[in-house]
Amino acid sequence: MSQQDQRARVLALAADSAIMTVDRATLRLFDGRLPQRIAEALVKAGIDAPERLLFMSKVEIAALPGVGPAARREIDAYRMRFVPH
């Protein structure tokens, strides 16, 4: 592997790490609303406030990376407190 290829690979990994970093201030917006592990997955997926979940369809929520069946049940319970069925 050339030095230029190695540099490109390192830069790509650094960019991925930056994307995966969770902003603690944003994470605090989820406190008391959803478990920490779910909040982290949502923030990593680009959801910057729990209220955004209220305006998303179940299909959109299911498509979020890192949000599995158990997390979707928790999110559904959160949404039911605010969104009429």
C-alpha positions in Angstrom: 0.0 0.0 0.0 1.4 3.4 -1.0 1.9 6.1 1.5 -0.8 8.1 -0.2 -3.3 5.2 0.2 -2.3 4.8 3.8 -2.9 8.5 4.4 -6.3 8.3 2.7 -7.3 5.3 4.8 -6.3 7.1 8.1 -8.2 10.2 7.1 -11.3 8.1 6.3 -11.0 6.3 9.7 -10.7 9.7 11.4 -13.8 11.0 9.6 -15.7 7.9 10.6 -14.6 8.4 14.3 -15.7 12.1 14.2 -19.1 11.1 12.9 -19.5 8.4 15.6 -18.7 10.9 18.4 -21.7 11.6 20.5 -22.3 15.2 21.5 -22.9 15.1 25.3 -25.0 18.3 25.3 -27.3 16.8 22.7 -27.4 13.6 24.6 -28.7 15.4 27.7 -31.8 16.4 25.8 -32.8 12.7 25.9 -32.3 12.4 29.7 -35.4 11.0 31.4 -37.1 10.3 28.1 -35.2 7.3 26.7 -32.5 5.0 28.0 -28.9 6.2 27.4 -28.0 3.4 24.9 -31.0 4.3 22.7 -30.2 8.1 23.0 -26.6 7.4 21.9 -27.8 5.4 18.9 -30.3 8.1 17.9 -27.7 10.9 18.2 -25.3 8.9 16.1 -28.0 8.4 13.5 -28.5 12.2 13.4 -31.6 12.7 15.6 -30.6 15.7 17.7 -33.8 16.0 19.9 -36.3 13.4 21.1 -39.1 15.5 19.8 -38.0 14.7 16.2 -39.2 11.1 16.9 -42.8 12.5 17.2 -42.8 13.6 13.6 -41.2 10.4 12.1 -43.1 7.4 10.7 -42.5 4.0 12.1 -40.8 3.1 8.8 -38.4 6.0 9.2 -37.6 5.0 12.8 -37.0 1.4 11.8 -34.6 2.5 9.1 -32.3 4.3 11.6 -29.0 2.6 12.0 -28.3 1.1 15.4 -32.0 1.1 16.4 -33.2 -2.5 16.8 -36.5 -4.1 17.9 -36.0 -3.4 21.6 -35.1 0.2 21.0 -38.1 0.6 18.7 -40.4 -0.6 21.4 -38.9 2.0 23.8 -39.3 4.7 21.2 -42.9 3.6 20.5 -43.7 3.9 24.3 -42.2 7.4 24.3 -44.2 8.4 21.2 -47.5 7.1 22.7 -47.2 9.6 25.5 -47.5 12.5 23.0 -48.9 11.2 19.7 -52.5 10.0 19.5 -52.8 6.4 18.3 
